[in-house]
């Protein structure tokens, strides 16, 4: 089975005022790289339509967190294609100088280049799970939100089309396997399924592919111009989904704080 390319992506949902208030009433840490930049760009664009804007601030991971303002604090982490280095940097930041005390909810999102056909997903996931355990044991008040790995398009060019017919889209197949492992392990916790929204059409169907018994999904072409990063439509839809996911995590697991934190 394969969904036909060319359909429009799922339109963004509006970000409710109650969600904005929840985001601005907590101290959130988001560690990311390029697709994370796309998501934050989508949030910044959404701010122009909101009565109360979502507070977003970039921080320096090389300095102590101190007392953080409410809203979404973020920083670029590690290096792409080196997920273990990203995990190590995330752990180091939160455990150093008691930085974890400055946040209520934290999450690290990998990029699509971090999980490819050559990745040992169990080794990567085990390291991620160890970091989550170390952070939450050190800071019981922290809620960790988990992100599935973003996808790439199935049809980048003629070469990729031929390759995927013969060998299968092994990069996205491996990402699907990692995402299933993460989602199953943390099914009772907050999981924001970036891969799902990236692969969902406006009619609710998904960009789905089958290679023998391996079923997987891909980024729909309407959400990208280069096969991996998000265009304006992609940024808008994924950003709204991201905000909604954070709000769900906050409402389910983190008590509301004052929007003016000391």
ROKOLRO-541176 format. One record per residue (C-alpha): residue number from 1; residue in three letters; x, z, y. Coordinates in steps of 0.25 Angstrom, whole numbers, plus 5000, padded with zeros to 4 digits. Last residue first. Layout:
NUM/Ala/X/Z/Y;
...
END
This chain:
262/Unk/5044/5161/5137;
261/Unk/5033/5152/5133;
260/Unk/5023/5146/5142;
259/Unk/5013/5139/5133;
258/Unk/5010/5152/5126;
257/Unk/5011/5152/5111;
256/Unk/5001/5147/5101;
255/Unk/5004/5152/5087;
254/Unk/5011/5142/5077;
253/Unk/5006/5138/5064;
252/Unk/4993/5130/5064;
251/Unk/4991/5127/5078;
250/Unk/5006/5124/5080;
249/Unk/5007/5115/5069;
248/Unk/4994/5107/5073;
247/Unk/5000/5106/5087;
246/Unk/5013/5100/5082;
245/Unk/5005/5090/5073;
244/Unk/4997/5086/5085;
243/Unk/5009/5084/5094;
242/Unk/5016/5076/5083;
241/Unk/5003/5067/5081;
240/Unk/5002/5065/5096;
239/Unk/5017/5061/5096;
238/Unk/5016/5052/5084;
237/Unk/5004/5044/5091;
236/Unk/5011/5042/5104;
235/Unk/5025/5040/5099;
234/Unk/5020/5029/5090;
233/Unk/5012/5022/5100;
232/Unk/5024/5022/5110;
231/Unk/5034/5017/5100;
230/Unk/5039/5027/5089;
229/Unk/5053/5025/5083;
228/Unk/5054/5020/5068;
227/Unk/5051/5005/5067;
226/Unk/5057/5001/5080;
225/Unk/5044/4998/5088;
224/Unk/5036/5010/5082;
223/Unk/5022/5015/5081;
222/Unk/5014/5002/5078;
221/Unk/5024/4999/5067;
220/Unk/5018/5010/5058;
219/Unk/5029/5020/5053;
218/Unk/5029/5020/5038;
217/Unk/5023/5026/5026;
216/Unk/5026/5029/5012;
215/Unk/5022/5027/4998;
214/Unk/5032/5026/4987;
213/Unk/5026/5022/4973;
212/Unk/5031/5007/4974;
211/Unk/5034/5006/4989;
210/Unk/5021/5009/4996;
209/Unk/5018/5009/5011;
208/Unk/5009/5016/5021;
207/Unk/5008/5014/5036;
206/Unk/4996/5023/5037;
205/Unk/4981/5023/5038;
204/Unk/4974/5031/5049;
203/Unk/4968/5019/5056;
202/Unk/4977/5020/5068;
201/Unk/4989/5019/5058;
200/Unk/4998/5030/5053;
199/Unk/5012/5029/5049;
198/Unk/5018/5036/5061;
197/Unk/5008/5047/5060;
196/Unk/5011/5050/5046;
195/Unk/5026/5050/5048;
194/Unk/5025/5060/5059;
193/Unk/5018/5070/5050;
192/Unk/5019/5083/5057;
191/Unk/5020/5094/5047;
190/Unk/5016/5108/5050;
189/Unk/5016/5117/5038;
188/Unk/5008/5118/5025;
187/Unk/5012/5104/5021;
186/Unk/5027/5108/5023;
185/Unk/5033/5104/5010;
184/Unk/5023/5092/5008;
183/Unk/5025/5086/5022;
182/Unk/5040/5087/5021;
181/Unk/5041/5081/5007;
180/Unk/5031/5070/5011;
179/Unk/5039/5067/5023;
178/Unk/5052/5066/5015;
177/Unk/5045/5056/5005;
176/Unk/5039/5048/5016;
175/Unk/5052/5047/5023;
174/Unk/5059/5042/5010;
173/Unk/5048/5031/5009;
172/Unk/5050/5028/5024;
171/Unk/5065/5025/5022;
170/Unk/5063/5018/5008;
169/Unk/5053/5008/5014;
168/Unk/5052/5001/5001;
167/Unk/5064/4993/4994;
166/Unk/5059/4979/4992;
165/Unk/5047/4979/5002;
164/Unk/5054/4989/5011;
163/Unk/5066/4980/5012;
162/Unk/5058/4968/5015;
161/Unk/5051/4974/5026;
160/Unk/5063/4981/5031;
159/Unk/5070/4968/5033;
158/Unk/5058/4961/5039;
157/Unk/5058/4972/5050;
156/Unk/5053/4986/5053;
155/Unk/5041/4986/5043;
154/Unk/5040/4999/5037;
153/Unk/5041/5007/5050;
152/Unk/5049/5020/5051;
151/Unk/5044/5034/5048;
150/Unk/5045/5048/5054;
149/Unk/5049/5060/5046;
148/Unk/5038/5070/5044;
147/Unk/5038/5082/5054;
146/Unk/5038/5097/5051;
145/Unk/5033/5108/5060;
144/Unk/5041/5121/5059;
143/Unk/5034/5133/5064;
142/Unk/5043/5144/5070;
141/Unk/5039/5159/5070;
140/Unk/5047/5162/5057;
139/Unk/5060/5158/5064;
138/Unk/5072/5160/5055;
137/Unk/5064/5157/5043;
136/Unk/5057/5145/5050;
135/Unk/5070/5139/5054;
134/Unk/5077/5141/5041;
133/Unk/5065/5135/5033;
132/Unk/5063/5123/5041;
131/Unk/5078/5120/5040;
130/Unk/5078/5122/5025;
129/Unk/5066/5112/5024;
128/Unk/5073/5102/5032;
127/Unk/5085/5103/5023;
126/Unk/5076/5101/5011;
125/Unk/5070/5089/5017;
124/Unk/5083/5082/5019;
123/Unk/5088/5085/5005;
122/Unk/5074/5081/5000;
121/Unk/5074/5068/5008;
120/Unk/5087/5063/5003;
119/Unk/5087/5052/5013;
118/Unk/5092/5038/5010;
117/Unk/5079/5031/5012;
116/Unk/5078/5037/5025;
115/Unk/5074/5050/5032;
114/Unk/5081/5054/5045;
113/Unk/5080/5040/5051;
112/Unk/5065/5043/5052;
111/Unk/5067/5054/5061;
110/Unk/5066/5069/5057;
109/Unk/5057/5079/5065;
108/Unk/5061/5093/5067;
107/Unk/5050/5104/5070;
106/Unk/5048/5117/5077;
105/Unk/5037/5126/5081;
104/Unk/5037/5139/5088;
103/Unk/5050/5138/5095;
102/Unk/5060/5146/5103;
101/Unk/5063/5156/5092;
100/Unk/5069/5144/5085;
99/Unk/5081/5144/5094;
98/Unk/5087/5157/5089;
97/Unk/5100/5153/5095;
96/Unk/5102/5143/5083;
95/Unk/5091/5143/5072;
94/Unk/5083/5132/5079;
93/Unk/5094/5123/5083;
92/Unk/5102/5124/5070;
91/Unk/5090/5121/5062;
90/Unk/5086/5109/5070;
89/Unk/5101/5104/5070;
88/Unk/5102/5106/5055;
87/Unk/5089/5099/5052;
86/Unk/5093/5087/5061;
85/Unk/5106/5086/5054;
84/Unk/5099/5086/5041;
83/Unk/5091/5074/5046;
82/Unk/5103/5065/5049;
81/Unk/5097/5051/5051;
80/Unk/5095/5055/5066;
79/Unk/5104/5065/5072;
78/Unk/5101/5080/5075;
77/Unk/5089/5084/5083;
76/Unk/5083/5079/5096;
75/Unk/5076/5090/5103;
74/Unk/5062/5095/5106;
73/Unk/5054/5106/5113;
72/Unk/5039/5104/5112;
71/Unk/5031/5114/5120;
70/Unk/5033/5128/5124;
69/Unk/5046/5131/5132;
68/Unk/5058/5136/5124;
67/Unk/5065/5149/5126;
66/Unk/5079/5148/5121;
65/Unk/5082/5135/5113;
64/Unk/5097/5137/5113;
63/Unk/5104/5124/5116;
62/Unk/5109/5113/5108;
61/Unk/5095/5109/5104;
60/Unk/5093/5105/5119;
59/Unk/5078/5104/5121;
58/Unk/5068/5093/5125;
57/Unk/5055/5097/5130;
56/Unk/5040/5094/5128;
55/Unk/5028/5101/5134;
54/Unk/5016/5094/5130;
53/Unk/5008/5090/5142;
52/Unk/4995/5096/5147;
51/Unk/4985/5086/5152;
50/Unk/4990/5076/5142;
49/Unk/4991/5061/5144;
48/Unk/5006/5060/5149;
47/Unk/5010/5070/5138;
46/Unk/5007/5060/5128;
45/Unk/5019/5052/5133;
44/Unk/5028/5064/5131;
43/Unk/5022/5066/5117;
42/Unk/5025/5052/5113;
41/Unk/5039/5053/5118;
40/Unk/5040/5066/5110;
39/Unk/5036/5058/5098;
38/Unk/5046/5047/5101;
37/Unk/5057/5057/5103;
36/Unk/5054/5063/5089;
35/Unk/5055/5049/5084;
34/Unk/5069/5049/5090;
33/Unk/5075/5063/5086;
32/Unk/5068/5076/5083;
31/Unk/5067/5091/5084;
30/Unk/5054/5097/5089;
29/Unk/5053/5112/5094;
28/Unk/5040/5118/5098;
27/Unk/5037/5130/5107;
26/Unk/5022/5132/5108;
25/Unk/5011/5132/5118;
24/Unk/5014/5118/5123;
23/Unk/5012/5112/5110;
22/Unk/4999/5120/5108;
21/Unk/4994/5116/5122;
20/Unk/4997/5101/5119;
19/Unk/4989/5103/5106;
18/Unk/4977/5109/5113;
17/Unk/4977/5097/5124;
16/Unk/4976/5088/5112;
15/Unk/4986/5077/5110;
14/Unk/4979/5063/5109;
13/Unk/4980/5057/5096;
12/Unk/4989/5045/5095;
11/Unk/4984/5032/5089;
10/Unk/4988/5029/5074;
9/Unk/4997/5017/5074;
8/Unk/4992/5003/5075;
7/Unk/4991/4994/5063;
6/Unk/5002/4984/5062;
5/Unk/5007/4987/5048;
4/Unk/4998/4986/5036;
3/Unk/4998/4998/5027;
2/Unk/5005/4997/5014;
1/Unk/5000/5000/5000;
END
